[in-house]
Amino acid sequence: MAINGNLKTMPFPDLLQWIAMSKKTGTLVIKGQGVTKKILFRDGTVSAVTSDSPREHLGYYLVGWGYLTEDELQELLDRQRDVRVMLGELLVQLGRMSREDVTRLVKIKTEQTIFDLMLWEEGEFFFLDETQPRRDFQELNIAVDHFIFEGARQADERRRIATLIPDANHVPRVARKLNEAKLPPVAQAVLREIDGTKSITDLALRCRLPEFEILNFVYQGLRTRVFELLPPRAETAPTPGFATSSWRDLLREAENNLSLGDLLEAYRSVRALRERHSDVLEARRAGDGVQVEIESELAKQGYPASAVPELALTLADVTRLKCGPDEAFVLSRINGIYTMAQVLSQLPGDKLYSQLIIYSLIQRGVVKLRESQAVVTYRPK
């Protein structure tokens, strides 16, 4: 049974604590403003994370921190798909990075993805019990307490920092000299990079540090008037790891969602792949292959056409859900009377897409199924 709710009524730290105390194994899905994050748990500890934010991908750090070029990343991602090993493991096997460096990078990516959630005041969540990914992730198995305590500290600091630094796109500049010798080596390295042209985000990448550490350093400098803050640059630089985006990125997104059991998002990625790259035969064939896997996974759920879908939440709770137009339309056809087959017959367009929406609503605990007790005939008007 899926546990679902909103961070407005169950704050993220409380949600983490509940999962830890219950020693849950499964996937926590959190959907915010244009960003979806998934946290994988094993026996109540954080195993891995995924996010559709470009700055929370491993490739962002690999390219941004100078381990790989954009072209090298794309080549490795293509190779990873063929050999079916984790990207970090592939880098170790090829001698491009040490295992220690890969583990550190994955841990930082995981921490930044989760610490950011400490600042979310709203977001729909649902927990999928016992779901495990269909492909390997580098498992970290970090205790939830680490994220709760350190995340709460960083969240408090970030709120204070925001009073002087609106966002990390702003550019710090040295306003007066200071005695560098009194600074620790890391701070000295950051100071040498502050030249009035690099943003806080740029400095974090250049110094291979989490962005929070640069924000805190600049904030202290602003308070003591050692630094001054310039507005963001007019031009926007490409996001590291995404500068050479191609149809393969959409394919990997579809495969990643499929591996985590998010069949609806996997299919949406496949549809986007077909729409944007309809002239690329290889892209269309790859998309067809993923669709076959999606259909196979959906068939394994064994939802009979005679089952009756009905709301598992109160109508008031349903109206508060963040649903797109397609989900809302499907929900409007679910009345606890019509069978799955009858509901699907009322929905126009792509039947597989409609089935996946219903499956997603069942996953989220919004809709449940019961056996049909009567035959209801639906006649389209």
C-alpha positions, 0 to 999 in steps of 0.5 A, spaced: 500 500 500 502 506 497 503 512 503 502 519 500 501 526 502 504 533 501 510 536 505 505 542 507 502 537 512 508 532 513 515 536 513 520 532 509 525 531 516 518 527 519 517 523 513 525 521 513 524 519 520 518 515 519 521 511 514 527 510 518 523 508 524 519 503 520 525 500 517 522 501 510 525 498 503 522 502 497 522 508 493 520 515 496 518 519 490 517 527 491 514 531 486 515 539 486 515 545 482 518 542 475 522 537 479 521 530 481 526 526 486 526 519 488 530 516 494 531 509 494 531 506 501 533 499 504 531 497 511 530 505 513 537 507 510 538 511 504 541 507 498 541 512 492 537 518 489 535 520 482 533 527 480 531 530 473 534 536 475 540 537 471 544 539 476 543 533 480 546 528 475 552 525 476 554 528 469 554 535 472 559 533 477 564 529 472 564 535 467 563 541 472 569 538 476 573 537 470 574 529 470 571 529 463 569 533 457 562 533 455 564 529 449 567 524 453 561 524 458 556 522 452 561 517 449 561 513 456 554 514 457 553 510 450 558 505 452 555 504 459 548 502 456 552 497 452 556 494 457 550 495 463 554 497 468 554 503 473 557 509 470 562 510 476 564 503 476 565 504 468 570 510 470 574 505 475 574 500 470 577 504 465 582 508 470 579 514 469 577 515 476 579 512 483 574 508 487 574 513 492 573 519 488 567 516 485 564 514 492 566 521 494 562 524 488 556 520 489 555 521 496 556 529 495 551 528 489 546 524 494 547 529 499 546 535 495 539 532 492 537 531 499 539 537 503 535 541 497 529 537 499 529 540 506 528 547 503 521 545 500 515 547 503 510 543 499 511 537 494 507 531 493 510 525 495 508 517 495 512 511 498 512 505 494 513 499 498 518 494 497 520 496 490 527 495 488 530 498 481 531 494 475 538 496 474 544 497 479 545 503 483 551 505 487 549 503 494 551 508 499 546 506 505 547 512 509 543 513 516 537 518 515 540 521 521 545 524 517 541 528 513 536 530 518 541 533 522 546 536 517 540 538 512 537 542 518 543 545 519 544 547 512 537 549 511 537 554 517 544 557 514 541 557 507 535 561 510 540 566 513 545 566 507 538 568 502 538 575 506 544 577 503 545 572 497 538 571 493 541 565 489 548 562 487 548 566 480 550 572 483 558 574 482 562 576 488 568 581 488 573 582 493 572 589 496 578 590 500 584 586 501 585 581 507 590 577 510 590 570 506 595 567 510 590 566 516 585 563 512 585 555 511 588 552 505 581 551 502 579 558 503 585 560 500 584 556 494 576 559 493 579 566 494 584 566 489 578 564 484 574 570 486 575 575 480 569 579 479 567 574 473 565 567 476 558 566 479 558 562 486 556 556 482 562 557 477 566 557 484 563 551 486 565 547 480 572 550 479 574 549 486 570 542 486 566 543 492 559 543 494 555 549 493 553 550 500 560 551 502 562 557 497 555 560 499 557 560 506 564 563 505 561 568 500 556 570 506 561 571 511 565 575 507 559 580 505 558 580 512 565 583 514 565 587 507 571 583 505 566 582 499 561 585 495 556 582 490 554 583 483 548 581 479 548 575 475 551 575 468 546 577 462 549 570 458 547 563 461 552 558 461 550 551 459 549 546 464 555 542 465 553 535 463 548 537 458 551 542 453 551 537 448 544 534 449 541 529 444 536 524 443 540 519 447 539 523 453 531 522 453 533 515 452 537 514 458 531 518 462 526 513 459 530 507 461 532 510 468 525 511 470 523 504 467 528 501 472 525 505 478 518 502 476 516 509 474 512 507 467 508 513 466 514 518 466 518 512 462 513 513 457 513 520 457 520 520 455 519 515 449 513 520 446 518 526 447 524 522 444 519 520 438 516 527 437 523 531 437 527 526 433 522 523 429 527 523 423 532 519 427 531 512 425 536 509 431 532 514 436 525 511 433 527 504 434 530 505 441 524 508 443 520 502 440 524 497 444 523 501 451 516 501 449 516 494 449 519 493 456 514 498 459 508 494 456 511 488 459 512 491 466 505 493 465 502 486 463 505 483 469 501 488 474 495 483 472 490 488 472 483 485 470 479 489 465 473 487 469 476 490 475 473 497 478 477 503 479 475 507 485 478 513 489 482 511 495 482 518 497 476 523 499 474 528 494 477 534 498 484 530 498 483 529 490 482 536 489 488 538 492 493 533 488 498 536 483 495 533 477 496 535 470 491 535 465 491 528 463 491 525 470 485 530 472 481 528 465 482 520 467 480 522 474 474 525 472 472 518 469 473 514 475 466 513 479 467 507 482 462 504 478 465 503 471 470 497 470 477 498 467 475 497 460 469 501 460 473 507 463 479 506 458 473 506 452 471 513 455 478 516 454 480 518 447 487 518 444 493 513 446 490 507 450 497 505 453 498 512 455 491 512 459 493 505 462 499 508 465 496 514 468 491 509 471 497 505 474 501 511 476 494 513 480 494 506 483 501 507 485 500 513 488 495 511 492 490 515 489 486 510 486 484 503 488 481 497 484 476 492 487 472 486 483 466 488 479 460 486 483 455 488 477 455 489 470 454 496 468 453 498 460 457 504 458 454 507 451 458 513 449 453 519 447 
